[in-house]
Each structure stands twice: as C-alpha cells, then as structure tokens.
Amino acid sequence: MKKTSLLIIIGLALMLTAVPVSAQGTGGEKEYRFTIKTNPLAALGGPFWVVVIPVTGEYKVLFEAAVAEKSSVQVGVSYIGPSILLNLDELTGDEGEISGLKTSGYRGQGMFRYFISRDLPAPEGFYLGPHVSYATATIKSKDNAEDNIKASKVNLNAVVGYQLITSGGFTLDIFTGMGFVSRKWDISGSDFDNDMFKNRTSVTIPFGFSFGYAF
C-alpha cells in the first residue's frame, strides 16, 4: 500500500510538469495556474480518531496545478504528529504505566478536479472529481519500545467543491462528497486499551477546507 501511494503521488507530480495549460483569463483578469494551501486547524485532530477522540494531529501542505482549461491536479503531503487537544496518556491501560508517548507518521493524497463553472477557468469555481489518500502513523512509548500502536488509513472519495480565488490571489477551497474509508490498528504491549482501537471499513462523507495563495 505504501508503494502504491508513492507511485500515485509521483505520477500526479509528473502530470503537473508534462501537461500544458490552455486556460485563458476572461475580461483581462489575472490568470492563475497554481495554488498552495494548508489548514492549520488539522493540527487539532486528524486523520486518526478513536470515536470522537483525536489521536493524532496533521500538519499539511497542498499544491495544485491547472493542467487544462477546465481541470487541475492537486497533491498533498502531511506530517502526522500528536493532536494538540489530547494527552495520549489518557488512552493507556488502567495502571497508567506509560509516562510519555511519541507520535509520528505521514500522509499522501491526490485529487483530480474537473471545473464546471462556465465562465471560470481552472483552478477556480465549482469542481468535481476523485480523491485518494493514504496515511500511516506510529505511537510509541518513550520508555518501552514494545508498547506501540501502528495505524493506517485509506480514503477513496468522489468529491464536489468550490474554490474561491480573490483578485489578490487569496484562495479558499471547500469540498464534500462521499466515499469509503478503511482504518487498521496494530496494538503491541499491554498498556493500551485495546478495546478502543477497532479495524473498520465504512462509508464516509468527507468534508474539508483549506486556504492559501494562488499564483
């Protein structure tokens, strides 16, 4: 799965440089081909949750390039660390033997967007398209390497959204849709509450937003 995700990201990145852009601005307005975005609120929680508890935080950057008049490709990379909302020691066993935990991981994602707004070229306006992401993270005890959690998550979504680009280049991107998510947990050691971490595959309704700059 890791190799597949890396191949997807590399392939999308090659598309960014290989496909010429034919989008033309209207009414003499400034043309934008690229966007770069993030969402600082993701540090509060994601992509791994247990019920409503954010186990990890995400620190991400998204890069998008228009590849035709009405389409673009977006790729994203993230560092996964601890959620700034949660003390992970709360998820240990009753004896509370773990005095500290270290969280680290990554996420890669890709999205193809087809823009359906009649008077706006990519990458602005309403859009739809497929979205795929893969995330993995490890939570380790700082005192005992045998106590750890390994988590992975795969998302496959069909999304619809809107991207606003102001005259100054400020970008706001909001999307939702429907898809499937697969979460897997591998628990080692006895100090974690195993009943809280369950493998699951289910239908999901994604929602996300990010903001940044177009150029």
N, C-alpha and C positions, 0 to 999 in steps of 0.2 A: 504493500500500500504506500509506503514511503517513497519507493522508486517511482511508482505510478504518479503520485502527486508532483514529484520533482520534474518528471517528463512533461506533465501538463503545463506547469509554470514555465519551463524552458520553451515549450512550443508556443505558448502565448506571447512570450517575450520576443521570440523570433518574428512573429507576425507583426509586432509593433514596428519593427525596423524594415520589414520586407514589403509591406503593402503601402502604396502611395495613397495620399489623401486627396480626394476630389472635391471636398466640401468647400463651398463658396459662401462668403458672408452676404447678407442682404442689407440693402439700404445704406451701404457704406460703413456698417458697423464693424468693429474689430473682430477678426476671426480668431477662434481658439481651437487648438488641436489637442492640447494636453491638459490634464488636471492632476493635482497631487493633493491628497486628503488624508484626514485622520479623524478619530473620535476619542478624545481624552476620557470620556465617561466609561469607555470599555475597561478602564483600569479598575472600576468598581466591581465588575463581575463579568466573567466570560473567558473562554467558551465552555468551561466545565462548571456545572452546578449539581448540587445534590438536593433534590426537591426545590426549595426556594433559597437555598444557601449557596452563595457564590464561593466556590472552592478556589478559583483562580481569577486573576485579572489579565487583561490583554492590552498590549502596547503596540499599535499597528500603524502602518503607512500603506496607502493605496495609490497606485499610479495608473492612469488611464490615457489611452491614445486613440484618437479617431483614425480609423483605417479606411473609411469610405464616407461618402456624403451623409449617409444615414446609419452608420454603425461605428462602434468602438469596441476595444478590448481593454479590460481592467484586470490588473493583477495586484495582489496584496501579500505582504509578509508581516508577521507579528512575532513579538517575543511574549511568551506566556510566563508570568510570574505570580506572586501571591496577590490575592484581592486585597485592596486597601480597606475593605469593610470588615474583614473576617480574621479573627485569630484562629489559625488552624488547629491549635492545641485543643479546641473545643470538640474536635472530631475524633479524638483519641478514645481509648477504652476507659472503663470505669476507674482503673487505677491511676490513669493520667501520668504514665511513666515517661512520656515523651516531653522533653523540656523545650524543644525547638525543632522547626521543620524548614526545609529548603525546597522551594518550588521553582522549576524551570521547564521550558518547552518552547515549541514554535507552532506557528500555523501558516499554511499557504493557501491561497484562494485565487480563483479566476472567474471572470464573468464576461460573456459576450453580450453586447447590447445593440438592439435594433431600435432606432428612434423613430417614433410615429408622429411626432408633431410636424405638421405640414410645412410651416414657414420657418422652422429652426433646423439648422444642420447639426450633426453630431459635433461635440458631445453635450448638447443642450436640449431640454424638453422632456416629454414623456418617452419612456422606453420600455421594452420587454426583452426577456432572454433567459438563458440558462446560467446557473451559478453553482460552482462546486468548491468545496473546501475540505481540507484535512488538517486536523490539529492533534498534537500529542504533547503530553506533559508528564513529568515525574515529580512526585512529592516524597522527599526523603527525610528521615530522622537525622539530625545533626550528630546525635550520639551513637546511633546504631544503624549501620548500613543495611541490615537485614530487614528493618522496618521501612517499607516504602509502598507507594501507590503508583502504578503506571496506568495512564488513561489515554484513550484515543477517541476521536470523534470524526465522523464523516458526514458531510451535508451535501445533498443533491436537491437543488431547488429550481423552480420556474418562478421568475420574479417579474414584477412590474413596478416602475418607479418614475420619479421626476427629478431632473437635475436643473437647478436654477444657477445661472451664471450672470452676475451683475455686470454693469458697464465697467466697473473697476477690476473685474476678474475674480471677485469673491464667489465661491462655489458652495452650494448646499445641495446635498443628494439624499433623498429619502426613498426607501423601497419596502415592499412587502411581497407576499406571494404564497406559494405552497410547495412542500417537498417532503423529503424523507431524511431522517437523522438516525445514525447508529452510534451508540455510546458503549464503550467497553472499559471495564476496570479490572486491573490485576493487582490483588492485595497480597502483600508479603508481611509476615510478622503478626504479632498478636495484640498490638496496642491500638490498632484502628478498629472502629466499629464496622465490621464487615456488612452488617445488615443495611447500612446506609448507602452502600455502593452497589448498584444493580446494573447489569448489562441490559441494554434496551434498544430496540429499533421501533421507531414510531413515525407517524405523520407529524409534520411540523408546519407552523405558519411563521415564517421568518419576518422580522421587522428590523430595519436598521437605518441609520443615518450617519452622515459624515459631512465634514466641511473642510474647505481648504482654498486653493488658489488655482485658477486656470491661466494658461499661457500659450 
